Amino acid sequence: MRGGSVAVVGGSIAGCAFARAAARGGAERVTVLERSPGHLEDRGVGLCVLLDRYDELVLAGHLDDGIRHHPLTTRHWVAKDPAGTPRGRVLWVQPMTMHSFHWGVLWQGLRERTPERVEFRPGTAVTAAGGTDLAGPAWVETAAGGREPYDLVVGADGHRSVVRAAVCPEARAEYAGYVAWRGSFDARLLDRLPGGAAHWPEAEVITACYPGGQVVLYRIPGLTPGTTLVNWVFYAPAPDWLRTAGGTDPLGFAVGSLDAARRGELAALAERVLPPYWAGVVDLTPVERILLQPIHDLETPRRTAGRLLLAGDAATLVRPHTTSGAAKALQDACAFEDAWRAAEGWADLLPGYDRERGAAGRALVELSRRLGRAQVTGAPDWSAVDGPAMAAWWRDQLGASGGFGGLALERRPNPAGPEGR
Ligand SMILES: Cc1cc2nc3c(=O)[nH]c(=O)nc-3n(C[C@H](O)[C@H](O)[C@H](O)COP(=O)(O)OP(=O)(O)OC[C@H]3O[C@@H](n4cnc5c(N)ncnc54)[C@H](O)[C@@H]3O)c2cc1C
């Protein structure tokens, strides 16, 4: 199919990937409407993509091998022991090959690779979208006023999607009952700890477990080439002050919006529940580099309606334990581009995409709930487990379908090539 006008609402990971896919597929006009006026890259921290998913996405032309990343090869599960061993007792060394990214570096890479003829409109908040009837046009309304018609509107507008409200208004994100504190800092600061950076090989992911939560720590590339950051995600019960502020569906706190007292509470929790070295790592983080994210998930019964289509987190939101948020968004773009190339008209394009990605998205949400229950809210007694028990526990969580890091995507190489624009 060639021609047509496409509006992409949201210019983050899914938005950039869909804009590129639509342009490569042959859309005549592609416009990205992004609410944020400035540079998004300053707001992100770390994320990982499993090597198998990474290779598939590179082959399919939706991820560029040139985007800076950091190789990770093993995941060490540890827990505090009574002897006070600095790195804790090793529960299991799990082989796991992934690449870690700085969210901002990944976003910049995708943004730079978006074809020039795609029009980006930062600072444009979409307030409503419609077009559930294939016989009429799709449209968006923006905060500036006015309604703009398009042949297709893609909702890549994340967790609280405006486009989703038109596609499946009944879908609601559910609060998982716990939060993730996230932080990052310059890896050179590790030398301030007893044992220094040498205590932590660069390719190791650490998961430090405690009753009621865990902390996942790994290195990522810094925004500036040649620099490395430490990144961590600390799953924990919601602090009392957050529950009071937000009820059962608390809102997050962005990087830089936490005060010293709240940071102090986090440091005290880390000291109480983590092996000393990992508590020290969390404590090295400057308050302005910490954010708090209540964990939610969301599945949708459908991801298309008429001339509207959902992508990335707008379509399905998974808890971060699956390590799949970015890969899932890029896989959605692969499926969309394939469906576009195979379609003879709009009536074929949307069902083709829905068929391929709908079930996969729902399976991933379910997996993320199982992982959250097994690792956080219903975690085992860590003092009683060893390597074989951990390996069996992990297999139980994955079930027959697997899917950690995102389900495999059967793809042929993209006709536009890995670097295709
Ligand atoms: C600034 C930022 C930093 C992030 N950092 C991390 C990170 O460090 N680690 C991690 O694992 N995940 C991070 N994420 C989330 C991650 O990008 C997603 O989980 C995943 O990659 C899927 O991306 P997405 O594009 O579907 O959704 P999102 O990344 O959530 O993007 C949605 C985009 O839509 C825009 N938007 C929302 N509503 C409207 C509207 N009404 N009109 C116009 N635009 C709208 C938002 O500003 C945003 O840019 C971050 C997201 C953002 C936006």
The ligand as an SDF file (V2000), in Angstrom:
LIG
                    3D

 53 58  0  0  0  0  0  0  0  0999 V2000
   11.0230   10.8140   28.8840 C   0  0  0  0  0  0  0  0  0  0  0  0
   10.8630    9.3280   29.0790 C   0  0  0  0  0  0  0  0  0  0  0  0
   11.8550    8.6210   29.7580 C   0  0  0  0  0  0  0  0  0  0  0  0
   11.7360    7.2340   29.9270 C   0  0  0  0  0  0  0  0  0  0  0  0
   12.7460    6.5710   30.5700 N   0  0  0  0  0  0  0  0  0  0  0  0
   12.6900    5.2320   30.6980 C   0  0  0  0  0  0  0  0  0  0  0  0
   13.7540    4.5040   31.3000 C   0  0  0  0  0  0  0  0  0  0  0  0
   14.7440    5.0910   31.7150 O   0  0  0  0  0  0  0  0  0  0  0  0
   13.6620    3.1540   31.4130 N   0  0  0  0  0  0  0  0  0  0  0  0
   12.5750    2.4700   30.9430 C   0  0  0  0  0  0  0  0  0  0  0  0
   12.5210    1.2540   31.0540 O   0  0  0  0  0  0  0  0  0  0  0  0
   11.5420    3.1320   30.3510 N   0  0  0  0  0  0  0  0  0  0  0  0
   11.5760    4.4890   30.2170 C   0  0  0  0  0  0  0  0  0  0  0  0
   10.5320    5.1640   29.6320 N   0  0  0  0  0  0  0  0  0  0  0  0
    9.3610    4.3810   29.1960 C   0  0  0  0  0  0  0  0  0  0  0  0
    9.6380    3.6300   27.8910 C   0  0  0  0  0  0  0  0  0  0  0  0
    9.9430    4.5390   26.8510 O   0  0  0  0  0  0  0  0  0  0  0  0
    8.4330    2.7990   27.5400 C   0  0  0  0  0  0  0  0  0  0  0  0
    8.1070    1.9240   28.5920 O   0  0  0  0  0  0  0  0  0  0  0  0
    8.6160    1.9090   26.3150 C   0  0  0  0  0  0  0  0  0  0  0  0
    9.8120    2.1060   25.6670 O   0  0  0  0  0  0  0  0  0  0  0  0
    7.4800    2.1440   25.3270 C   0  0  0  0  0  0  0  0  0  0  0  0
    7.5450    3.4470   24.8780 O   0  0  0  0  0  0  0  0  0  0  0  0
    6.3230    4.2250   24.2930 P   0  0  0  0  0  0  0  0  0  0  0  0
    6.8960    5.1170   23.2480 O   0  0  0  0  0  0  0  0  0  0  0  0
    5.2300    3.3120   23.9430 O   0  0  0  0  0  0  0  0  0  0  0  0
    5.7490    5.0780   25.5190 O   0  0  0  0  0  0  0  0  0  0  0  0
    6.4060    6.3320   26.2990 P   0  0  0  0  0  0  0  0  0  0  0  0
    7.8680    6.1930   26.3290 O   0  0  0  0  0  0  0  0  0  0  0  0
    5.6660    6.4340   27.5530 O   0  0  0  0  0  0  0  0  0  0  0  0
    6.0640    7.5680   25.3610 O   0  0  0  0  0  0  0  0  0  0  0  0
    4.8240    8.1920   25.2260 C   0  0  0  0  0  0  0  0  0  0  0  0
    5.0760    9.5550   24.5840 C   0  0  0  0  0  0  0  0  0  0  0  0
    3.8320   10.1600   24.2840 O   0  0  0  0  0  0  0  0  0  0  0  0
    3.8450   11.5110   24.6950 C   0  0  0  0  0  0  0  0  0  0  0  0
    2.4420   11.8670   24.9820 N   0  0  0  0  0  0  0  0  0  0  0  0
    1.6460   11.3650   25.9540 C   0  0  0  0  0  0  0  0  0  0  0  0
    0.4200   11.8790   25.8720 N   0  0  0  0  0  0  0  0  0  0  0  0
    0.4170   12.7150   24.8080 C   0  0  0  0  0  0  0  0  0  0  0  0
   -0.5690   13.5380   24.2090 C   0  0  0  0  0  0  0  0  0  0  0  0
   -1.7960   13.5940   24.7240 N   0  0  0  0  0  0  0  0  0  0  0  0
   -0.2330   14.2780   23.1220 N   0  0  0  0  0  0  0  0  0  0  0  0
    1.0290   14.2100   22.5880 C   0  0  0  0  0  0  0  0  0  0  0  0
    2.0010   13.4540   23.1270 N   0  0  0  0  0  0  0  0  0  0  0  0
    1.7120   12.6970   24.2200 C   0  0  0  0  0  0  0  0  0  0  0  0
    4.7380   11.5190   25.9260 C   0  0  0  0  0  0  0  0  0  0  0  0
    5.2650   12.8020   26.1910 O   0  0  0  0  0  0  0  0  0  0  0  0
    5.8090   10.5190   25.5060 C   0  0  0  0  0  0  0  0  0  0  0  0
    6.8610   11.1270   24.7960 O   0  0  0  0  0  0  0  0  0  0  0  0
   10.5990    6.5430   29.4390 C   0  0  0  0  0  0  0  0  0  0  0  0
    9.5990    7.2720   28.7710 C   0  0  0  0  0  0  0  0  0  0  0  0
    9.7280    8.6360   28.5720 C   0  0  0  0  0  0  0  0  0  0  0  0
    8.6460    9.3880   27.8190 C   0  0  0  0  0  0  0  0  0  0  0  0
  1  2  1  0
  2  3  1  0
  2 52  2  0
  3  4  2  0
  4  5  1  0
  4 50  1  0
  5  6  2  0
  6  7  1  0
  6 13  1  0
  7  8  2  0
  7  9  1  0
  9 10  1  0
 10 11  2  0
 10 12  1  0
 12 13  2  0
 13 14  1  0
 14 15  1  0
 14 50  1  0
 15 16  1  0
 16 17  1  0
 16 18  1  0
 18 19  1  0
 18 20  1  0
 20 21  1  0
 20 22  1  0
 22 23  1  0
 23 24  1  0
 24 25  2  0
 24 26  1  0
 24 27  1  0
 27 28  1  0
 28 29  2  0
 28 30  1  0
 28 31  1  0
 31 32  1  0
 32 33  1  0
 33 34  1  0
 33 48  1  0
 34 35  1  0
 35 36  1  0
 35 46  1  0
 36 37  1  0
 36 45  1  0
 37 38  2  0
 38 39  1  0
 39 40  1  0
 39 45  2  0
 40 41  1  0
 40 42  2  0
 42 43  1  0
 43 44  2  0
 44 45  1  0
 46 47  1  0
 46 48  1  0
 48 49  1  0
 50 51  2  0
 51 52  1  0
 52 53  1  0
M  END
$$$$
